[in-house]
């Protein structure tokens, strides 16, 4: 879905803000969407790498049917390359296709219902890169009166958001930083498309909550935290902001865990900006 055929059998993927131009035989940045002779294919459709029942608060969503269970599903792949990723075994696992197993959209919906879940979460990796899989599952889920949730970095295109909108009820969006340099150097992406996605989802009536992982020395300055809180307040003061504690992982093993004082400082900044719901996570 959502790609354009170009000259010489090249294609342009339009699912996310990278808009990758992909030559025949190659994949986009996500590593799971491949150009085969001028046609773009998903390599992860119905190929799960993780599925389990979670409390909805783990997403984290605190204001979307609290106390309910949510069925979480993921494939390998991500359109970011964050060195601090806490789910890197899934998102950055280029060999993960070998460990995947067949799980159809119908099976996901049936398992969610059998487990007494109220919702399905497309999570752990980045749902944008398994969009067709999530889209077909979400349509079936809606027919069975289940809710659908994206846990996302927010780097999807406006077209993708509009396409999933009739079936997407809520999203937790990572706002990792408020500096272009952070997104460019650490995530291999850009800031503005994430801000655009947050604004658009809010405008379209999708329930959103925002998470920021506070990394010592990277995105914990007073100015940056004030900018993040101010942006969220501008979009909507009722948007919950989850301030999450970093622990050393993946390529950021030389960083220290976030001090509790830093998280409390961020919480105070959020409250000063007028945010009504600010929560600390991983503490």
Secondary structure, 3 states (H helix, E strand, C coil): CCEEECHHHCEEECCECCCCEECCCCECCCCCEEEECCEEEECCCCEECEEEEEEHHHHCCCCCCCCCEEEEEECCCCCCCCCCCCCHHHHCCCCHHHHCEECCHHHHHHHHHHCCCCEEEECCCCHHHHHHHHHHHHHHHHHCCCEEEEEECCCECHHHHHHHCCCCCEEEEECCCCCHHHHHHHHCCCCHHHHHHHHHHHHCCCEEEEEEEECCCCCCCHHHHHHHHHHHHHHCCCCCEEEEECCCCCCCCCCCCCCHHHHHHHHHHHHHCCCCCEEEECC
